[in-house]
Amino acid sequence: GAGGWSPLDSNKQQWLQVDLGDRVEIVAVATQGRYGSSDWVTSYMLMFSDTGHNWKQYRQDDTIWVFTGNSNADSVVHHKFLHSIKARFLRFVPLKWNVGGQIGLRVEVFGCSYKSDIADFDGRSSLLYRFNQKLMSTFKDVVSLKFKSMQGDGVLFHGEGQRGDYITLELQKGKLSLHINLGDSNLHFSNSHTSVTLGSLLDDQHWHSVLIERFNKQVNFTVDKHTQHFRTKGDSDHLDIDYELSFGGIPVPGKPGTFQRKNFHGCIENLYYNGVNIIDLAKRR
């Protein structure tokens, strides 16, 4: 009818789920009580999901956020998110409600469409980005992506050169490791290897964002909102990569379909290497 949502039983096991039809960017929510009643929610939390099966709680400042609800049936209480969320499904979970009434809710969700390029990796595949020239020598590199993993181990991307330079980003037991080797001019590679590990439980099938910014020896490595600043070892400032970068695995040269390390199994979204949209390029051949 015209009233709003009110579950049969008012307890903390109730929730109202909204299907937005597609993955969208959600920036705010608003609530009211049930029309013409003494039923309203005074506090609630939000959960969101891509699939409707795997849920995550909305957090702010690393804590599960409790939203202030309503104090009567008709006033609108509006909350703008500190960080937007990308999801298809949203759940309103009432925590407290009017003492003289029941759970009662009318809701509005605010946001906009979300454009993304996503590649799906089945644990046996990889995506190769071949350079226009034989050797790519860079003083500066910026790699950004979001990933959602089905398993705790797997290579997200890798590039290597014949002089011993390489850059590898891989999941190891749910943590993300970045390995960089800027080959020394005297070709003694062993002392120029640098490895940094960030994050944990990154195989939870939720989206995680990664940003790698390298300028000469200085590297900023960001996973979600946590950044590690470090300097690479060795006396070289540039990264020399031959022929190609591989995403999702490290193919063995000359052996199609075989890989050196465990391949990535999951999804990679909005993958950019030095300003190039890799997945969009793959879609357009």
Kinemage of the C-alpha trace (Angstrom):
@kinemage 1
@onewidth
@group {chain A} dominant
@subgroup {mainchain}
@vectorlist {calphas} color= white
{ca gly a 1} P 0.000 0.000 0.000
{ca ala a 2} L 1.046 3.601 0.595
{ca gly a 3} L 2.731 2.946 3.930
{ca gly a 4} L 6.257 1.596 3.335
{ca trp a 5} L 8.090 -1.524 4.461
{ca ser a 6} L 7.300 -3.144 7.796
{ca pro a 7} L 8.372 -6.755 8.445
{ca leu a 8} L 6.029 -9.204 10.219
{ca asp a 9} L 8.409 -9.373 13.210
{ca ser a 10} L 10.416 -6.416 14.485
{ca asn a 11} L 13.816 -7.812 15.502
{ca lys a 12} L 17.473 -7.436 14.493
{ca gln a 13} L 17.249 -10.277 11.956
{ca gln a 14} L 15.247 -8.147 9.464
{ca trp a 15} L 16.571 -6.367 6.368
{ca leu a 16} L 15.304 -4.577 3.287
{ca gln a 17} L 17.189 -5.432 0.086
{ca val a 18} L 17.318 -3.208 -3.004
{ca asp a 19} L 18.354 -4.564 -6.413
{ca leu a 20} L 19.620 -1.663 -8.546
{ca gly a 21} L 19.619 -3.835 -11.693
{ca asp a 22} L 23.290 -3.244 -12.478
{ca arg a 23} L 26.549 -2.391 -10.734
{ca val a 24} L 26.334 1.342 -10.035
{ca glu a 25} L 28.129 3.990 -7.985
{ca ile a 26} L 26.137 4.757 -4.820
{ca val a 27} L 26.848 8.116 -3.162
{ca ala a 28} L 24.011 8.622 -0.630
{ca val a 29} L 20.892 7.150 1.000
{ca ala a 30} L 17.798 8.630 2.636
{ca thr a 31} L 15.136 7.137 4.925
{ca gln a 32} L 11.650 7.880 6.276
{ca gly a 33} L 9.365 5.987 8.620
{ca arg a 34} L 6.195 4.191 7.502
{ca tyr a 35} L 3.516 6.665 6.367
{ca gly a 36} L 0.819 7.557 8.902
{ca ser a 37} L 2.192 5.323 11.656
{ca ser a 38} L 4.421 5.247 14.735
{ca asp a 39} L 6.825 2.883 12.927
{ca trp a 40} L 10.313 4.198 12.114
{ca val a 41} L 13.942 3.067 12.374
{ca thr a 42} L 16.245 5.120 14.621
{ca ser a 43} L 19.548 3.492 13.548
{ca tyr a 44} L 20.650 1.058 10.840
{ca met a 45} L 23.680 -0.260 9.016
{ca leu a 46} L 24.196 -0.888 5.302
{ca met a 47} L 25.529 -3.918 3.468
{ca phe a 48} L 26.341 -4.133 -0.238
{ca ser a 49} L 27.082 -6.815 -2.813
{ca asp a 50} L 27.740 -7.409 -6.524
{ca thr a 51} L 26.084 -10.819 -6.580
{ca gly a 52} L 23.464 -10.872 -3.812
{ca his a 53} L 25.423 -13.701 -2.104
{ca asn a 54} L 28.682 -12.184 -0.896
{ca trp a 55} L 28.050 -9.174 1.373
{ca lys a 56} L 30.241 -6.425 2.798
{ca gln a 57} L 29.374 -3.913 5.519
{ca tyr a 58} L 29.702 -0.197 4.792
{ca arg a 59} L 32.644 1.112 6.826
{ca gln a 60} L 33.964 4.529 7.663
{ca asp a 61} L 37.301 5.112 9.426
{ca asp a 62} L 37.807 1.303 9.393
{ca thr a 63} L 34.730 0.666 11.574
{ca ile a 64} L 31.312 -0.708 10.648
{ca trp a 65} L 29.277 2.472 10.253
{ca val a 66} L 25.957 2.937 12.087
{ca phe a 67} L 23.635 5.425 10.362
{ca thr a 68} L 21.325 7.704 12.346
{ca gly a 69} L 17.737 6.996 11.319
{ca asn a 70} L 14.454 8.813 11.862
{ca ser a 71} L 12.730 10.463 14.820
{ca asn a 72} L 9.220 10.472 13.293
{ca ala a 73} L 7.326 8.871 10.432
{ca asp a 74} L 7.634 11.612 7.809
{ca ser a 75} L 10.878 13.630 8.033
{ca val a 76} L 13.550 12.574 5.521
{ca val a 77} L 17.020 11.854 6.931
{ca his a 78} L 19.694 12.017 4.215
{ca his a 79} L 23.254 10.617 4.454
{ca lys a 80} L 25.974 11.373 1.903
{ca phe a 81} L 28.766 8.773 1.914
{ca leu a 82} L 32.324 9.750 2.696
{ca his a 83} L 33.409 7.142 0.118
{ca ser a 84} L 31.094 6.061 -2.701
{ca ile a 85} L 30.478 2.329 -3.114
{ca lys a 86} L 30.085 0.301 -6.298
{ca ala a 87} L 27.449 -2.399 -5.991
{ca arg a 88} L 24.280 -3.825 -7.503
{ca phe a 89} L 22.563 -4.836 -4.233
{ca leu a 90} L 22.098 -2.786 -1.071
{ca arg a 91} L 20.692 -3.971 2.264
{ca phe a 92} L 19.262 -1.728 4.981
{ca val a 93} L 19.641 -3.557 8.329
{ca pro a 94} L 17.583 -1.931 11.160
{ca leu a 95} L 19.411 -1.899 14.518
{ca lys a 96} L 16.961 0.163 16.639
{ca trp a 97} L 13.451 1.512 16.085
{ca asn a 98} L 10.784 3.610 17.807
{ca val a 99} L 10.032 2.177 21.264
{ca gly a 100} L 6.294 2.828 20.801
{ca gly a 101} L 6.119 1.186 17.376
{ca gln a 102} L 7.638 -1.322 14.954
{ca ile a 103} L 10.293 -1.295 12.232
{ca gly a 104} L 9.050 0.974 9.415
{ca leu a 105} L 11.058 2.190 6.414
{ca arg a 106} L 10.821 4.137 3.184
{ca val a 107} L 14.186 4.429 1.422
{ca glu a 108} L 15.873 6.228 -1.441
{ca val a 109} L 19.271 5.364 -2.939
{ca phe a 110} L 21.269 8.043 -4.795
{ca gly a 111} L 24.002 7.463 -7.341
{ca cys a 112} L 24.946 7.215 -10.978
{ca ser a 113} L 25.919 4.668 -13.590
{ca tyr a 114} L 29.431 3.256 -13.261
{ca lys a 115} L 31.530 2.638 -16.358
{ca ser a 116} L 34.093 -0.097 -16.051
{ca asp a 117} L 36.121 -2.450 -18.203
{ca ile a 118} L 36.394 -5.912 -16.631
{ca ala a 119} L 38.442 -8.948 -17.680
{ca asp a 120} L 37.643 -12.381 -16.266
{ca phe a 121} L 40.554 -14.787 -15.630
{ca asp a 122} L 39.825 -18.505 -15.185
{ca gly a 123} L 43.152 -19.508 -13.584
{ca arg a 124} L 44.549 -20.803 -16.896
{ca ser a 125} L 44.606 -17.622 -18.987
{ca ser a 126} L 46.642 -14.448 -19.315
{ca leu a 127} L 46.347 -11.183 -21.214
{ca leu a 128} L 49.446 -10.017 -23.124
{ca tyr a 129} L 50.183 -6.362 -23.861
{ca arg a 130} L 52.861 -6.192 -26.563
{ca phe a 131} L 54.935 -3.040 -26.996
{ca asn a 132} L 55.378 -1.301 -30.331
{ca gln a 133} L 59.146 -1.608 -29.942
{ca lys a 134} L 61.362 -4.455 -28.729
{ca leu a 135} L 62.396 -2.756 -25.470
{ca met a 136} L 60.493 -0.455 -23.140
{ca ser a 137} L 62.859 1.523 -20.907
{ca thr a 138} L 61.048 3.681 -18.331
{ca phe a 139} L 62.070 6.059 -15.542
{ca lys a 140} L 58.447 6.386 -14.457
{ca asp a 141} L 55.649 3.796 -14.251
{ca val a 142} L 52.055 4.049 -13.044
{ca val a 143} L 49.909 0.900 -12.813
{ca ser a 144} L 46.358 1.010 -11.433
{ca leu a 145} L 43.679 -1.679 -11.232
{ca lys a 146} L 40.948 -3.222 -9.105
{ca phe a 147} L 40.784 -6.978 -8.591
{ca lys a 148} L 38.473 -9.572 -7.066
{ca ser a 149} L 40.123 -12.938 -6.439
{ca met a 150} L 38.704 -16.443 -6.058
{ca gln a 151} L 41.938 -17.812 -4.565
{ca gly a 152} L 44.824 -16.754 -2.321
{ca asp a 153} L 47.631 -17.091 -4.873
{ca gly a 154} L 48.069 -15.831 -8.423
{ca val a 155} L 50.072 -13.466 -10.626
{ca leu a 156} L 48.288 -10.172 -11.441
{ca phe a 157} L 50.978 -8.846 -13.765
{ca his a 158} L 54.571 -9.433 -14.814
{ca gly a 159} L 57.186 -7.944 -17.110
{ca glu a 160} L 60.855 -8.823 -17.534
{ca gly a 161} L 63.906 -7.861 -19.569
{ca gln a 162} L 66.961 -9.776 -20.814
{ca arg a 163} L 69.255 -7.727 -18.571
{ca gly a 164} L 67.554 -9.131 -15.484
{ca asp a 165} L 65.036 -6.334 -14.845
{ca tyr a 166} L 61.547 -7.385 -13.834
{ca ile a 167} L 58.376 -6.208 -12.122
{ca thr a 168} L 55.851 -8.709 -10.701
{ca leu a 169} L 52.651 -8.184 -8.726
{ca glu a 170} L 51.220 -11.354 -7.204
{ca leu a 171} L 48.892 -12.640 -4.535
{ca gln a 172} L 50.601 -14.915 -2.021
{ca lys a 173} L 48.372 -16.461 0.680
{ca gly a 174} L 45.899 -13.585 0.421
{ca lys a 175} L 48.571 -10.862 0.622
{ca leu a 176} L 49.790 -8.734 -2.283
{ca ser a 177} L 53.527 -8.774 -3.054
{ca leu a 178} L 55.329 -6.396 -5.400
{ca his a 179} L 58.728 -7.605 -6.658
{ca ile a 180} L 60.975 -5.163 -8.545
{ca asn a 181} L 64.466 -5.598 -9.916
{ca leu a 182} L 66.138 -2.645 -11.637
{ca gly a 183} L 69.133 -4.321 -13.261
{ca asp a 184} L 72.493 -2.936 -12.143
{ca ser a 185} L 74.791 -1.559 -14.793
{ca asn a 186} L 77.454 -4.057 -13.660
{ca leu a 187} L 74.932 -6.922 -14.196
{ca his a 188} L 75.098 -8.178 -10.579
{ca phe a 189} L 71.350 -8.605 -10.140
{ca ser a 190} L 71.289 -10.451 -6.841
{ca asn a 191} L 71.596 -7.354 -4.670
{ca ser a 192} L 69.067 -5.217 -6.531
{ca his a 193} L 65.942 -7.311 -5.854
{ca thr a 194} L 63.235 -5.537 -3.797
{ca ser a 195} L 60.030 -7.140 -2.441
{ca val a 196} L 57.244 -5.397 -0.526
{ca thr a 197} L 54.052 -7.044 0.798
{ca leu a 198} L 50.772 -5.286 1.674
{ca gly a 199} L 47.262 -6.245 2.771
{ca ser a 200} L 45.737 -9.479 4.046
{ca leu a 201} L 42.661 -11.629 3.298
{ca leu a 202} L 42.588 -10.117 -0.207
{ca asp a 203} L 41.053 -13.363 -1.533
{ca asp a 204} L 37.672 -12.550 0.071
{ca gln a 205} L 35.960 -12.194 -3.359
{ca his a 206} L 35.452 -8.457 -2.813
{ca trp a 207} L 36.982 -5.694 -4.936
{ca his a 208} L 40.381 -4.312 -3.882
{ca ser a 209} L 42.180 -1.387 -5.502
{ca val a 210} L 45.905 -1.238 -6.323
{ca leu a 211} L 48.077 1.709 -7.352
{ca ile a 212} L 51.800 1.433 -8.107
{ca glu a 213} L 53.713 4.663 -8.795
{ca arg a 214} L 57.426 4.435 -9.555
{ca phe a 215} L 59.732 7.352 -10.290
{ca asn a 216} L 63.349 6.229 -10.670
{ca lys a 217} L 64.086 4.289 -7.445
{ca gln a 218} L 61.190 5.778 -5.450
{ca val a 219} L 58.031 3.609 -5.332
{ca asn a 220} L 54.594 4.229 -3.792
{ca phe a 221} L 52.642 0.968 -3.446
{ca thr a 222} L 48.963 1.398 -2.428
{ca val a 223} L 46.460 -1.385 -1.676
{ca asp a 224} L 42.977 -0.105 -0.819
{ca lys a 225} L 43.797 2.884 1.427
{ca his a 226} L 47.179 1.710 2.753
{ca thr a 227} L 50.392 2.993 1.141
{ca gln a 228} L 53.969 1.798 1.509
{ca his a 229} L 56.756 4.140 0.327
{ca phe a 230} L 60.104 2.504 -0.468
{ca arg a 231} L 63.277 2.810 -2.526
{ca thr a 232} L 64.453 0.040 -4.816
{ca lys a 233} L 67.924 -1.397 -4.334
{ca gly a 234} L 70.679 -1.335 -6.958
{ca asp a 235} L 72.213 1.568 -8.849
{ca ser a 236} L 69.917 1.679 -11.896
{ca asp a 237} L 67.066 4.193 -12.212
{ca his a 238} L 65.191 2.733 -15.150
{ca leu a 239} L 63.166 -0.427 -15.732
{ca asp a 240} L 63.946 -2.297 -18.969
{ca ile a 241} L 61.137 -4.611 -20.125
{ca asp a 242} L 61.381 -6.630 -23.367
{ca tyr a 243} L 58.480 -7.182 -25.776
{ca glu a 244} L 55.459 -7.366 -23.479
{ca leu a 245} L 53.699 -7.263 -20.121
{ca ser a 246} L 51.497 -10.188 -19.105
{ca phe a 247} L 48.415 -9.844 -16.893
{ca gly a 248} L 46.894 -12.805 -15.023
{ca gly a 249} L 49.928 -15.082 -15.329
{ca ile a 250} L 53.517 -15.507 -16.552
{ca pro a 251} L 53.590 -17.520 -19.801
{ca val a 252} L 56.675 -19.665 -20.332
{ca pro a 253} L 58.442 -18.460 -23.549
{ca gly a 254} L 57.937 -20.869 -26.440
{ca lys a 255} L 55.486 -23.079 -24.515
{ca pro a 256} L 51.879 -21.983 -25.192
{ca gly a 257} L 49.497 -22.640 -22.324
{ca thr a 258} L 52.185 -23.276 -19.683
{ca phe a 259} L 52.970 -20.898 -16.834
{ca gln a 260} L 55.833 -20.405 -14.382
{ca arg a 261} L 53.710 -19.498 -11.351
{ca lys a 262} L 50.084 -19.910 -10.325
{ca asn a 263} L 47.730 -17.936 -12.536
{ca phe a 264} L 45.238 -15.391 -11.235
{ca his a 265} L 41.649 -16.650 -10.896
{ca gly a 266} L 39.134 -13.809 -10.637
{ca cys a 267} L 38.317 -10.435 -12.193
{ca ile a 268} L 40.447 -7.388 -12.984
{ca glu a 269} L 38.746 -4.025 -13.557
{ca asn a 270} L 39.898 -0.681 -15.018
{ca leu a 271} L 43.459 -1.828 -15.642
{ca tyr a 272} L 45.757 1.042 -16.645
{ca tyr a 273} L 49.468 0.861 -17.477
{ca asn a 274} L 51.085 4.280 -17.976
{ca gly a 275} L 47.768 5.780 -19.098
{ca val a 276} L 46.847 2.889 -21.438
{ca asn a 277} L 43.484 1.195 -20.764
{ca ile a 278} L 44.653 -2.414 -21.267
{ca ile a 279} L 41.234 -4.143 -21.105
{ca asp a 280} L 39.616 -1.642 -23.481
{ca leu a 281} L 42.556 -2.186 -25.870
{ca ala a 282} L 42.013 -5.961 -25.678
{ca lys a 283} L 38.284 -5.526 -26.407
{ca arg a 284} L 39.163 -3.504 -29.505
{ca arg a 285} L 41.867 -6.009 -30.524
